[in-house]
Amino acid sequence: MAQTTAKDHTHIEINLKTPPPPPQPRLSIDCSAAGQFGKEQSQRVPFFKTLYSQQRRTKREDAWVISLFVIFHLVAFVVTIIVNDCWRNSHHDCALKPLGMFSFQPLSENPLLGPSASALDEMGALRRTFLTKHHQVWRLFASPLLHAGVVHLIINLSSIIFVGIHLEQEFGPLRIGIIYILSGFSGSLVAALFLEDRPSVTSSGALFGLLGAMLSGLLRNWNFYSNKFAAIVAILSISVINLLLGLLPYVNNFANIGGFISGFLLGLVLLFSPRLAQMPHSKGGLFDNEVTFSVKLRQKLDRPKLRSVSLVIFSLLLAGVIVAVIHGINVNKCCGWCRYVDCVPSKWWSCNDKQMYCERAESEGRLTLTCNGSDKFRVFPFTGIKKARIEDLCNLICS
């Protein structure tokens, strides 16, 4: 009898245990319908958040390419400021004087809080004379690393980090790295067609390449994302801010336009479906484990005609611009108003592109520069100025 009671007690304890929770229903998306026009997906995610972002939150190494480019830009700017050395070359006539050799040129000379024109020339900025007469092709590769000032640096790098990291985590470092480099170089080539005889940097071209790729990625994967209006507003806002910055001296807006076109075309070629093939088989996320190899292959070969046409157009445009630059074509001769796209004159800065000449006179430790053909002059309480720096001051006085 005692044994029977024990058995019954055991039976009751087993029945009183909390039953296991029912299995959660799995969410799935019909991958075969992802590219069909007009057919809505059963599940959408916020723009530029991967469909399996939870599995990739720990993969912070995916942002290493953009981080590397940002480091290159920072190092190039620090070297530029050291070469500029306003404290010594401008005899303490600088903005933010407490920074010493890291101080900047006066705002009347550089409204972006940056180096002098001669320092930008020395570091590799684009200038028509250097490309057409001296054939310094290396400037096409150096200029995309340079910034006109600390204002330009902060706005440009902040935009690159905001856009680039999202794109890199979404589509991978290889594709974004290719788009960044080719867009920067293409922007530099387009800028060379509209150059005038003043220094010009093209670092924003790569940013606009990312913006163009961001737009094409949104259009190509339209059915995967929600909040599309917010994404378009972000693209427009960043573009407008940086285009307005390009109306100031030293920042080339034509590089921005060329970079955007290149990035858009390259985005159509490279930014096919977000990296679905890297989905772990042990974790379904929003995709079931039964995603077949044929579906993955279809995602990789998505829209081959569009990708092929975009690649051909980009190749032809790049080849045409290279040939035009080699032959020294100056588009400004055919377009009188194009110069205002790159720099708008103001009482706070000058967009003058003509080389000015000044008469130089030294007396009792003072330097007097008088603009040729004009009564404009300025007296400096020091001597021993470099020739390149005298040209900067002469252009400033005569403009």
C-alpha positions, 0 to 999 in steps of 0.5 A: 500500500505504501508503495502504491501511494509513493507511485501515485505521489510521483505521478502527481508531481510529474503532472504538476510541472509547467508544460513547456512553451509551445514552439514559436512560429518561424518567420520566412520570406519568399525569396523567389518573389523578392525581385518581382515588381509590385509584390509586397514582402511579408516582412520588412526591416528598417532601411540599411539594417540587414535581414539578419542583423541580430546574427551580425551585431557582434561582427564589428570588424565589418567596418574596418574599411571605412575606419581605415579610410578615415584614418588616412584622411586624418593623417593626411590633414595633420601632415598638411597642417604641419607642412603649413606651419602657420605659426612660423610661415605666417609669422604668428598671423594665424587663427587659433594662435594658442595651437602654435604650429597647428594653428590655421590661416586667417579666415580671410585667407581660408574660411574653412579654418585650414592651410594656405593655398601653397600648403595645399599645392605642396600636399598634392591639391589639383590645379590646372597649371600643375596638370597641363603644364607640369603633367603632375598626374600623381595629384589625381591620386593625392587630392582625394585624401586632402581636406580644405580645412577643419570645417570641411574635415569634420563635415566630410568625415562625419558623413562618411562614417554615418553612410559608410559604416551602414553600407559596409555592414550591409554589403561587406567591406570589399564592395564598399571599398571598391566603390569608395576608391573608384568614386574618389578617383572618378571624382578627381578626374571629373574635377580635372576637366573643370579646374581653374588655376587655384588649388582644389581638393576632391576628398568629398568625391568618395563621400558622394560615391557612397551616397550614390551607392546608397541610393542605388542600393535602396532602389535595387533592394526596395522591397527589403526595406521600410522607412524609405522616405527617411532614407531618401531625406538622409541622402538629400540632406547630406548631399545638400550640406556638402554641395553648399560646402563645395561653393567655398574656395578649395573644395571642388563640387565637380568631384562631388558630382562625378563621385555621385554618378560613379557611385550610383552606377557601381552600386547598381553593379555591386550592391545586389541583395545584402549578403544572404549567402553568409547566413549561418545555417544554424540560425534562420533569422527571418530566413528559414534554414531551407534556403536552397543553393539555387536561391542563393545563386539567384541572389548573386546573379540578380538582374544580370542585364541591369548590372551589365549595362551599368558596368558598361556605362561606367567603363565608357564614362571613365575611359572618356574622362581619362582621355579628356584629361590626358588631352587637357580639355578645359570644359570651362571654355565652353561653359562660362557659368560652370565656375559658379558651381565650384565657387561663389564669390563673396566679400568674405572670400575670393574665387579668383583663379588668375595668378597675381603679381606684386612688387616687393620692397623690404625696408627696416625689417618690413615687407611691402607688397604692392599689386601690379596695375593697382594701388592695393598694397600691404605692409608686413612687420617681418621679412624672410617669407618664402616665395610660395607664401608671397604668392599667397599674400599677393593673391590675397591683396589683389583679389 
